Amino acid sequence: MADSYPALRTVVFDATDARLVAEFWRQLLGFVYRAGDEPPAAGEPDPQGSDWLVLRDRNGTARMAVQQDA
């Protein structure tokens, strides 16, 4: 019988500035935001950036998430 292990789906980071951390990883790894998680226009509020952001690889698979932590 073959060994089976759980699959790691998404890594989640807690951050005091979720948008900043997500942008770092997005640019470093070439990921894209999940629809609706993209940064707002300059000067606009960023409600998603103060909650939970998901980054996807080029195939659309969620690989990383950043959660705002007080």
C-alpha positions in Angstrom: 0.0 0.0 0.0 1.4 3.4 -1.0 2.0 6.1 1.6 -0.4 9.0 1.2 0.2 12.5 2.5 -2.1 15.5 2.6 -1.6 18.0 -0.2 -0.6 21.5 0.7 -3.0 23.8 -1.2 -2.4 27.3 -0.1 0.2 29.0 2.2 -1.4 31.7 4.4 0.6 34.5 5.9 -0.6 36.9 8.7 0.6 40.4 8.2 0.1 43.8 9.7 0.0 45.2 6.1 -1.6 42.6 4.0 -1.5 44.6 0.8 2.3 45.3 1.1 3.1 41.6 1.8 0.8 40.4 -1.0 2.4 42.8 -3.4 5.9 41.6 -2.5 5.1 38.0 -3.1 3.0 38.8 -6.2 5.9 40.6 -7.9 8.6 38.1 -6.7 6.7 35.0 -7.9 4.7 36.4 -10.8 1.4 35.6 -9.2 -1.9 37.4 -9.9 -4.6 38.5 -7.6 -7.9 36.5 -7.3 -10.6 38.5 -9.1 -11.8 41.3 -6.8 -8.5 41.4 -4.7 -6.6 43.7 -7.1 -5.3 46.9 -5.6 -7.7 49.9 -5.9 -6.9 53.0 -7.8 -4.5 55.5 -6.1 -6.3 57.3 -3.3 -9.2 54.9 -3.2 -10.1 52.8 -0.1 -8.7 49.3 0.0 -11.3 47.1 2.0 -9.8 43.9 0.6 -6.3 44.9 1.6 -7.4 45.2 5.2 -8.9 41.7 5.3 -7.8 38.8 3.1 -6.0 38.6 -0.3 -5.5 35.5 -2.5 -2.7 35.1 -5.0 -2.9 32.7 -7.9 -0.3 31.2 -10.2 -0.5 31.5 -14.0 -2.7 28.5 -14.2 -5.3 30.1 -11.9 -4.5 27.9 -8.9 -4.6 29.6 -5.5 -1.1 29.3 -4.1 -0.8 32.0 -1.4 -3.1 34.1 0.8 -2.3 37.0 3.1 -4.6 37.8 6.0 -4.6 41.2 7.8 -3.6 40.8 11.4 -4.1 43.7 13.8 
